[in-house]
Amino acid sequence: MMAPSKRRVDHSGSTLDSLLEEDGILAEVEAAAAKRVRDRIAIVKGSGNVFRDFGHPNADLEQLKAILAAKIIGVLDDQEISVRRAQAATGIAAADFSRIRNAQLDRFTVDRLMTILNRLDQRVKVRVSVQPFAKLARA
């Protein structure tokens, strides 16, 4: 004699999360998955400069340009200024604002980025700190 079959439940349109939640095991599965991820990822403390961490030769310059570009993008976003409106307000080409938004900073010098911020009615303050590099191994 055959065992009676279980009643089939239509789960079409359901997500895996909803099915796990229905079974009361969603939190347990999420915790196990998070532990597996943590166990596989090595966390390394960075230097504070991603360009240096990736071995770029002009890391400090690249970081400064990236910070200035981020400030420009922040001003444009905060004031809801399009690249065309920025061009009209500053006299800086809309294409330059597009390059900044796309982090294509090779064409820009630090002073050019500061000038753009000034033309966006922003005052730039620079604080310089000089520290020696870590001791190099001497041959």
NORNORFEN-V98538 format. One record per backbone hydrogen bond with DSSP energy under -1.0 kcal/mol. CO is the residue of the C=O (numbers start at 1). NH is the residue of the N-H. Records with the same first field share a line. If there is no record, write none. Layout:
CO = NH  NH
//
This chain:
11 = 14
15 = 19
16 = 20
17 = 21
18 = 22
19 = 23
20 = 25
21 = 24
25 = 29
26 = 30
27 = 31
28 = 32
29 = 33
30 = 34
31 = 35
32 = 36
33 = 37
34 = 38
35 = 39
37 = 41
49 = 53
50 = 54
51 = 56
52 = 55
58 = 62
59 = 63
60 = 64
61 = 65
62 = 66
63 = 67
64 = 68
65 = 69
66 = 70
67 = 71
68 = 72
69 = 73
70 = 74
71 = 75
72 = 76
73 = 77
74 = 78
75 = 79
76 = 81
77 = 80
82 = 86
83 = 87
84 = 88
85 = 89
86 = 90
87 = 91
93 = 97
94 = 98
95 = 99
96 = 100
97 = 101
98 = 102
99 = 104
100 = 103
103 = 105
105 = 108
109 = 113
110 = 114
111 = 115
112 = 116
113 = 117
114 = 118
115 = 119
116 = 120
117 = 122
118 = 121
//
